[in-house]
Amino acid sequence: MHYANLWPLLIQHLRALGFSQDDLARRAGVDQSTISRMAMGRAEPRFSVGQALIQLAGGQEACDQLLAGKLAANDQAREVA
């Protein structure tokens, strides 16, 4: 599966769950501007950043469902310790 469109979708999904761009940046260890560029499709994250955001969204399965259009923005994300 091609993940070029994942980052804008994933950030939109996480924002709909109540996370601000600042929240996402803090949890992923990057600046808010990086999250903003990812949300606009203008940046690809480092592996560790992408992995942190994917885990926050509920893991690989949730991302696959998001890309397939099967996960609605109001679905619950899994809690991350």
Buried (B, 14 or more C-beta within 10 A) or exposed (E): EEBEEBBBBBBEBBBEBEBEBEBBBBBBEBEBEBBBBBBEBEBEBEEEBBEBBBBBBBEEEBBBBBBEEEBEEEBEBEEEE
